[in-house]
Amino acid sequence: MHIPPSRWLSALCVALLSLAGATASAQELVVSAAASLTNAFQAIGKSFEQSKPGTKVIFNFAASGPLLAQIQQGAPVDVFASADQDTMNRAATARLLNDSTRVDFAQNTLVLIVPAAAGQAPKQLSELTGAGYRRIAAGTPTTVPVGRYTMGAIEQAGLTAALQPKWIYGESVRQVLNYVARGEVDAGFVYRTDALIEPDKTRIALTVPTISPVSYPIAQVAASKNAALAKDFIAFVRSAPGQEALQRFGFSKP
């Protein structure tokens, strides 16, 4: 069920370029953010717009890897918010960021979820090797941070070989959530904030320790034509109203 992102990546870049070209304005801001930030950032975006009348925030939500690829291909992005440090480090290495603006703004937790109607739920990761768990969803490790966090935890638990045949990969954490919510898989690894979105369709089986903290960095894209507004948005995300919104959706402080 792995769907290569190459087919929609170019189309999305063209769409963003067209959108920016049609509505270019000093008061418009394009923010590319990890899929797990969708609900929280939409709320933050509305508050930011209210604090700056005439400002419009245009969001682009997807897995962090494809978002980075879009920026590399020239998509007109002002602010980039990733679900992991590795992706942001690659952006910095490629000189795509205004490094002085990079800051961490939130943390999350990796959890294992099962469909709400499931008759069983694992109490520890080793139980996933059993016959009751034939299909397990995770983000594609090469492009989706939650997938890398997952595989690191699985390797640390010594379960890599045992679980290898069971993986069903999603192109974002939200796709993994949807697989579980629709009962298409027996379990899936998502962030706690995502698990809270579908409380009637999924339930958290256990919290999964990760090798490194699930931390979110944000930075202004170097090619931004709205640098001042980008910095204002980053500051707003870290402000009391921004942090309150993030915590309301289940994120913790950095």
C-alpha positions as CSV (number, residue, x, y, z in Angstrom):
1,M,0.0,0.0,0.0
2,H,3.0,2.3,-0.4
3,I,2.2,5.1,-2.8
4,P,5.2,6.9,-4.2
5,P,4.9,10.7,-3.6
6,S,6.6,11.6,-6.8
7,R,3.3,11.8,-8.8
8,W,1.7,14.3,-6.6
9,L,4.8,16.2,-5.4
10,S,5.3,18.0,-8.7
11,A,1.6,18.8,-9.0
12,L,1.5,20.2,-5.5
13,C,4.5,22.4,-6.2
14,V,2.9,23.8,-9.4
15,A,-0.3,24.4,-7.4
16,L,1.5,26.3,-4.7
17,L,3.4,28.4,-7.3
18,S,0.2,29.2,-9.1
19,L,-1.5,30.1,-5.9
20,A,1.3,32.4,-4.7
21,G,1.5,34.0,-8.1
22,A,-2.2,34.7,-8.3
23,T,-2.4,36.1,-4.7
24,A,1.0,37.4,-4.1
25,S,0.9,40.0,-1.3
26,A,3.2,41.3,1.4
27,Q,0.4,40.2,3.8
28,E,0.2,36.6,2.7
29,L,2.2,33.9,4.3
30,V,2.7,30.3,3.0
31,V,3.4,27.9,5.9
32,S,4.4,24.3,5.1
33,A,3.9,22.2,8.2
34,A,3.9,18.5,9.3
35,A,0.6,16.8,8.9
36,S,0.4,16.2,12.7
37,L,0.2,20.0,13.2
38,T,-2.9,20.4,11.0
39,N,-5.6,21.1,13.6
40,A,-3.4,23.1,16.0
41,F,-1.9,25.2,13.2
42,Q,-5.3,25.9,11.7
43,A,-6.3,27.3,15.0
44,I,-3.1,29.3,15.4
45,G,-3.4,30.6,11.9
46,K,-6.9,32.1,12.6
47,S,-5.6,33.7,15.8
48,F,-2.6,35.1,13.9
49,E,-4.8,36.5,11.2
50,Q,-7.0,38.2,13.8
51,S,-3.9,39.8,15.4
52,K,-2.8,41.1,12.1
53,P,-5.8,42.4,10.1
54,G,-5.4,41.9,6.3
55,T,-3.0,39.0,6.8
56,K,-3.8,35.6,5.2
57,V,-2.0,32.4,6.2
58,I,-2.0,29.7,3.5
59,F,-1.2,26.3,4.9
60,N,0.3,23.3,3.2
61,F,0.2,20.1,5.4
62,A,2.0,16.9,4.5
63,A,4.7,14.6,5.8
64,S,7.9,16.5,6.6
65,G,10.0,14.8,3.9
66,P,7.8,15.7,1.0
67,L,7.5,19.3,2.3
68,L,11.2,19.6,2.3
69,A,11.4,18.2,-1.2
70,Q,8.8,20.9,-2.3
71,I,11.0,23.6,-0.8
72,Q,14.0,22.2,-2.6
73,Q,12.1,22.3,-5.9
74,G,11.3,26.0,-5.4
75,A,7.8,26.0,-3.9
76,P,7.1,29.5,-2.6
77,V,7.2,28.7,1.1
78,D,7.8,31.3,3.9
79,V,7.8,29.1,7.0
80,F,8.7,25.4,7.5
81,A,7.6,23.4,10.5
82,S,8.9,19.8,10.7
83,A,7.9,16.9,13.0
84,D,11.5,16.0,13.6
85,Q,15.0,17.5,13.8
86,D,16.5,15.3,11.1
87,T,14.4,16.8,8.3
88,M,15.1,20.4,9.5
89,N,18.8,19.6,9.7
90,R,18.7,18.5,6.1
91,A,17.0,21.8,5.2
92,A,19.7,23.7,7.0
93,T,22.5,21.7,5.3
94,A,21.0,22.5,2.0
95,R,21.0,26.2,3.0
96,L,17.2,26.5,2.6
97,L,16.6,28.2,6.0
98,N,17.3,31.5,7.7
99,D,19.2,29.6,10.4
100,S,18.9,32.3,13.0
101,T,15.1,31.9,13.0
102,R,15.1,28.2,13.8
103,V,13.6,27.2,17.2
104,D,11.8,24.3,18.8
105,F,8.2,25.0,19.6
106,A,6.5,21.7,20.7
107,Q,6.9,18.1,21.7
108,N,4.8,15.0,21.1
109,T,4.7,11.3,22.1
110,L,4.6,8.2,19.9
111,V,1.8,5.8,20.7
112,L,0.4,2.5,19.4
113,I,-3.3,2.6,18.5
114,V,-5.8,0.0,17.6
115,P,-9.3,0.2,16.1
116,A,-11.9,1.1,18.8
117,A,-13.8,-2.0,17.9
118,A,-10.8,-4.3,18.3
119,G,-11.3,-7.2,20.7
120,Q,-7.7,-7.0,21.8
121,A,-5.0,-4.4,22.5
122,P,-1.3,-5.1,23.1
123,K,0.1,-4.3,26.4
124,Q,3.7,-4.4,25.1
125,L,5.4,-4.2,21.7
126,S,6.4,-7.8,21.7
127,E,2.7,-8.8,21.4
128,L,2.7,-7.4,17.9
129,T,4.5,-10.5,16.8
130,G,1.4,-12.6,17.5
131,A,-1.0,-13.9,14.9
132,G,-3.6,-11.4,16.0
133,Y,-1.6,-8.6,14.4
134,R,-1.2,-9.3,10.7
135,R,-1.2,-5.8,9.4
136,I,0.5,-2.9,11.3
137,A,0.6,0.6,9.9
138,A,3.5,3.0,10.2
139,G,4.7,6.1,8.3
140,T,7.1,5.5,5.4
141,P,10.5,5.8,7.3
142,T,12.4,7.5,4.5
143,T,10.0,10.5,4.3
144,V,7.7,10.5,7.3
145,P,9.2,11.3,10.7
146,V,6.7,9.2,12.7
147,G,7.9,6.2,10.6
148,R,11.5,6.9,11.7
149,Y,10.5,7.2,15.3
150,T,8.6,4.0,15.0
151,M,11.4,2.0,13.4
152,G,13.9,3.3,15.9
153,A,11.6,2.0,18.7
154,I,11.0,-1.3,17.0
155,E,14.8,-1.8,16.5
156,Q,15.4,-0.9,20.2
157,A,12.9,-3.5,21.2
158,G,14.6,-6.1,19.0
159,L,11.5,-6.7,16.8
160,T,12.8,-5.5,13.4
161,A,12.9,-8.9,11.7
162,A,9.8,-10.3,13.3
163,L,7.6,-7.3,12.3
164,Q,9.1,-6.7,8.8
165,P,6.4,-8.7,6.9
166,K,3.6,-6.9,8.7
167,W,4.2,-3.3,7.8
168,I,1.6,-1.2,5.8
169,Y,3.2,2.1,5.1
170,G,1.4,5.5,5.0
171,E,2.6,8.7,3.3
172,S,1.8,10.7,6.5
173,V,0.8,10.2,10.1
174,R,-2.7,11.1,9.2
175,Q,-2.9,8.3,6.6
176,V,-1.7,5.9,9.2
177,L,-4.5,7.2,11.6
178,N,-7.0,6.7,8.8
179,Y,-5.9,3.1,8.2
180,V,-6.5,2.3,11.8
181,A,-9.8,4.3,12.1
182,R,-11.2,2.4,9.1
183,G,-10.1,-0.9,10.5
184,E,-7.9,-1.7,7.5
185,V,-5.0,-2.6,9.8
186,D,-4.8,-4.3,13.2
187,A,-2.7,-1.5,14.8
188,G,-0.7,1.6,13.9
189,F,1.9,3.9,15.2
190,V,0.9,7.6,15.4
191,Y,1.5,10.6,17.6
192,R,-0.6,11.1,20.7
193,T,-2.1,14.3,19.2
194,D,-3.3,12.4,16.2
195,A,-4.8,9.6,18.3
196,L,-6.9,12.1,20.1
197,I,-8.6,13.2,16.8
198,E,-10.5,9.9,16.3
199,P,-11.5,8.9,19.9
200,D,-14.6,7.1,18.7
201,K,-12.7,5.1,16.0
202,T,-9.4,4.4,17.6
203,R,-7.9,3.9,21.1
204,I,-4.4,4.1,22.5
205,A,-3.0,0.8,23.4
206,L,0.3,2.0,24.8
207,T,2.8,4.8,24.8
208,V,6.0,3.9,22.9
209,P,9.4,5.2,24.2
210,T,11.5,6.8,21.4
211,I,15.3,7.0,21.1
212,S,15.1,10.7,20.7
213,P,12.3,13.1,21.8
214,V,9.6,13.8,19.3
215,S,10.4,17.5,19.0
216,Y,9.1,20.1,16.4
217,P,11.4,22.8,15.0
218,I,10.2,25.8,12.9
219,A,12.2,28.2,10.8
220,Q,11.8,30.9,8.1
221,V,12.7,29.6,4.6
222,A,15.6,31.6,3.2
223,A,13.9,32.3,-0.1
224,S,10.8,33.8,1.6
225,K,9.7,37.1,0.2
226,N,7.8,37.8,3.4
227,A,10.6,37.5,5.9
228,A,9.3,39.9,8.5
229,L,5.8,38.3,8.5
230,A,7.4,34.8,8.7
231,K,9.3,35.9,11.8
232,D,6.1,37.3,13.3
233,F,4.3,34.0,12.7
234,I,7.2,32.0,14.3
235,A,7.1,34.3,17.3
236,F,3.3,33.9,17.5
237,V,3.6,30.1,17.6
238,R,6.0,30.4,20.5
239,S,3.8,33.1,22.3
240,A,1.4,32.3,25.1
241,P,-1.6,32.2,22.7
242,G,0.3,29.9,20.3
243,Q,1.5,27.6,23.0
244,E,-2.0,27.4,24.6
245,A,-3.4,26.3,21.2
246,L,-0.8,23.6,20.8
247,Q,-1.4,22.3,24.3
248,R,-5.1,22.3,23.7
249,F,-4.5,19.9,20.8
250,G,-2.3,17.6,23.0
251,F,1.2,19.0,22.3
252,S,3.6,19.7,25.2
253,K,6.1,22.5,25.6
254,P,9.5,22.2,23.9
